[in-house]
Amino acid sequence: MRSLIKYALVAMLAGCATTPPPMQRLNLRLAPSDLGQAISVQQHLVVERGGRIDELDAALEADATHLTLVGLAFGQRVLSIDYDGQHIAEWRHVMLPKQVRAEDVLQDLQLTLWPLAQLQAALPPGWRVEDDGLLRTLSLDGAVIATLRYSAMPRWSGTVVLDNLRYRYRLTIQTAP
């Protein structure tokens, strides 16, 4: 069973874990209060990369002071992240690949959920986020890096599809009703 969990974790999360060159990193660190309201959702995530499809369940809670995310694979906790706006506390399953970084998971969450004005204010030079209702686009120096498509508003309800063109993976997030 341990080898099955290890294999699944490596395959599932490797697509989201590639580290870009330092000068091209986005490094978002928005405050939980910038989200604008408290949320508590259960989600099902599907990662597609290189012809593989892997799945993970997650529970996300955020309020004005902190954000907590717990990820489960095969009913077992594999990752916990707590973020207070300045510090990230992380717990990892021993089989979770080192390439899966809490900072990257947090950044994807912020790109997906935080309001456009807060994202734009936090972007380093060269980066741009555009929002057209149910479509959000992230670009660097005019090249599209990622697109996010939403099925509903608020953004954490329904389904979100994040297509990362830079690292060639798709993350589909379905929020439980």
N, C-alpha and C positions, 0 to 999 in steps of 0.2 A: 504494500500500500504506500509506503514512504517513497518508493521509486516512482510510482504512478503520480503522486502529488508533486514530486520534484519535476518530473517530465512535463506535467501539465502547466506548472508555474513558469518554467523556463520558456516553453512554447508560447504560452498565452501572453506573457508580459514582455518578452524580448522586443516585440514590435514597438512598444511604447517607451523603451528604455535607452534608445540610442542617444548618446551625449553629443550635442553639436559643438563645433569649435567655440572656445571661450568668447571671442569677440562677437559672435552671432547669437549668443544666448539671450533670451528674452528676460529671464529672471524677474518675473512678476512677484511682488510681495504686497498685495493689497490687504488692508485691514478687514477682518470679518464684518465690522460695522459698515463698510462700504457696500456690502451686499444690499443693504437697505431694509431687510426684514429677516425674521427668523424662519428657518425651514427645517423640516424633519421628514426625510423620504427614504424609502427602500427602493433600490434600483437593481436592474439586471444589466450587466455589461457584456457585450460581444465584441471581441477583437478579431479582425480579419487582416491577415498579412501573408503574402506569399502562398496563397491557396489554402492556408490553415484558418480554421475558425475555432476560437477558444472562448470560454464563458466564465464569468465571475459574478457573484452577488455582492452588493454593497449596501451599507446603511450610512446615510449622510445626515448630520445635524449641524446647523450653523445658527448662531445668534450674534448679537452685537459684540461679544467678547471672545468667542472662539469658534473654531470649526473642528468637527470630529468626523473622521471617515474610518469605517471598519470594512475590510474586504474579506470575503469568504470564498474558498474553493473546496468543492466536495464536502461542504458543511463544516469545514475547519477554518478558523481564522488564520489568514496569511499576512495581513497587514493592518496596522492601526496608525492613524495620523491624527495628532491634535495640534492645532495651530492657533496661537493667540494674537496674531498680527505682527509678532516679532520673532518668536521662536517656534520651531517645528519639533515636536516630540514624536518619535516614531518607534513602533514595535514591529518586528519582522519575524516571520516564520524562518527557521534555519534554512529551509529549502528555497526561499525566495531569492531569485538572482540578485547579485549586488548591483547590477545595472538598473534595476528598478529603484528609482530615487523618489523619496517623498516630495522633494522640491518639484519634480516633473509632474507628479500626480496633482499636487496643489495648483500648479500653473495651469494644467488642463481644466481643473475645476473652475478656476477664476476666469479663464477665457470663455468657458461655457456659460457661467451663471452670473458673473458680475455685470452691472450696468455699463453701457458703452462709455459714458462720461468718465467713470472711474478708471476704466481700462485705458482710454486715450490719455488721461492725465499721467498715468504711470509708465507709458511706453518710452523706451530709450530711442535715441535718434535713429531714423531709418525704418522703424517699425510703424505699422498703421493697422488699425482695426476699423472696419466699416460694418455698418449694421443696416439691413434693409428689412425690418420686420422679422420674418422667420428665417433669414439668412444672415450669417455673420462671416466676414472674411478677414483673415489675418495675412498681412503681407510684409515683406522686408525689401526695402529699396525697389518697390514696384513689382516684385515677384510674389505671386500668391504662395503662401506657405501652408495654409489650412483653410478649409471651409467648414462651417457648422450650420446644419439645417435643423430647424426646430419644427415640431408638429403642432405645438400649442404654446400659449402664453399662460402663466409665467413660464420662464425657460426651463424650470426644473420639473414641469409636468409633461406628460406625454413622452415623446421620443426625440432624442437628439442624435444626429449622425455627424460625427467629426471625421472629416477626411483630411489626413495629414499627408500632403503631397510631397513634403520634404523627405519624410521617412517611410512613405508608402505603406501606411496602415489606415484602417478604418475602425473607429470605435463607435459602437451604437449603444446608447444609454436609454433603457426603457424604465420609466418610473412606475412603480406598482400603484394601482389605483387606491 
